[in-house]
Amino acid sequence: MSNSIDTKIVSKLAEILNKNGLSELEYETENCRVSLSKSFGSQPVAMPVAPVAAPAAVNTPAPQVAEDDDDSLSNLAGCVKSPMVGVVYLSNEPNSANYVKIGDTVSEGDTVCLIEAMKTFNPVKAHIGGKVTKILVESGDPVEYGEPLIVIE
């Protein structure tokens, strides 16, 4: 099996990424997986990933975020969601204080955590101001795109 990637596919994916204003895009076939990601003000970067096999069917229950979670957390206006797949960090260094804690008041644009993706630490900012009422992740947790991280009310 070859590790070479068709540059036409990568170029077309980059075009789709830019044309639709996306910050990341993943493309997967039976033999290859390509993930494109960009930060504002930069060009998309293609990161080939090792060939993947079709996942085996696994019947596991979905994890519960909290006991009072009724699947409405991700729809809350004050829910800060992960902008990408990666690992979340609640502080900028292992022994430093978290960016926010429950009860803190934040302003729109304040950094509330970091997401490490492709060895780059990306700040996640509050999209609204308010009081932090829930922190749904812990430092070092893997997160998915769109996953609820922090609730601000």
Buried (B, 14 or more C-beta within 10 A) or exposed (E): EEEEEEEEBBEEBBEBBBEEEBBBBBBEEEEBBBBBBBEEEEEBBBEEEEEEEEEEEEEEEEEEBEEEBEEEBEEBEBBBBBBBBBBBBBBBEEEEEBBBEEEBEBEEEBEBBBBBBEEEEBEBBBBBEBBBBBBBBEEEBEBEBEBBBBBBE
